[in-house]
Amino acid sequence: MKHFTSGLVVGVLGTVAAGLGALFTFKKSVVDPIEDQEQKFEDNRKRALRKSRAAHNG
């Protein structure tokens, strides 16, 4: 029974670690690039708005 319990604990911990690793990898490879691209678009929009206002100030 001792080997079963220790094997179960190790298995559960390994499964949890694999799941967390998969989530972290997904975030780094999919979510972060999308957020970076959205930030670039926002920065470009702000820059264009400032440039437009500056051009019309005379």
Protein Blocks (a to p, Z undefined) as FASTA:
>chain_A
ZZmmmmmmmmmmmmmmmmmmmmmmmmmmmmmmmmmmmmmmmmmmmmmmmmmmmmmnZZ
